[in-house]
Amino acid sequence: MGKRETSKRRFLMMAVLLCLAGAAIITFTDLPWRGLIGAGLSLTGIALLMAGVIAGTRAKETHSPEGRLG
């Protein structure tokens, strides 16, 4: 496993943990701003997941034989 794959896995793991933290804050706390904080964390996690998936797809396209130009 290369250095890039390890950092990508950490990035995606952080995104998943942000989503779970947001859901946990909304569900298990009585904070007055829990909806705002939890939704913000969840949406940040979802955005990071989408960015990671898009970056992974682009990397596969550029490194695959049929994706190369020329």
N, C-alpha and C positions, 0 to 999 in steps of 0.2 A: 504494500500500500504506500503510495507516494505522499509527499508532504501536502500536495494540493488536495488530495482526497481526504486526508485527515482534517484539514482546516474546513473543508466543505461539510464534513460530518459534524464537526463542532458547531458550525454555523447553523445547520439544520436542527441540531439538538437544542441549541439556544432558542430557536424560533418555536419549537414545540413546547419547551419549558415556559416561554412567555405566554403562549396560548393557555396552557394549563394553569399558570399562576393567575391569569386574568379570570378564568372560570372559577378558580378556588376563591378568589377575593369576592366575586359576586355572590357565590353560594354560601360561604362559611363565615363571613364577617358581618358586623352590624355597623360598619363605617357609614357616615352620612354620604360620602362621595363614592361609595363602592361601585356604583354603576359606571361612573365616568372613569375611574381608575381601572376597573376590570375590563371595560370595553376598550380602553386605550391600549392596555397590555395585549389583549387578544387580537386587536386589529394590527398592532405592530408585529406580533408573531406571525399572523397570516401574511402580511406584506413581506416579511423576511422569507417565509416559506416559498412564496411565489417568486421572489427574486432568485432564490437558490435553485428552484426548478428551471427557471428560464435560463440561468447561467449554465446549468448542467446540460440542458438541451442544446444550447449554442456550442458548448465545448464538444459535445458528441458529434454535432454536424460538421464542425471544422476539422476534427481529427479523424473522421471516418473517410474511407477511400472514395465513396461516392459523393461526399460533401466538398471535396477539394476541387478547386478550379484549375483548369489547365491540363 
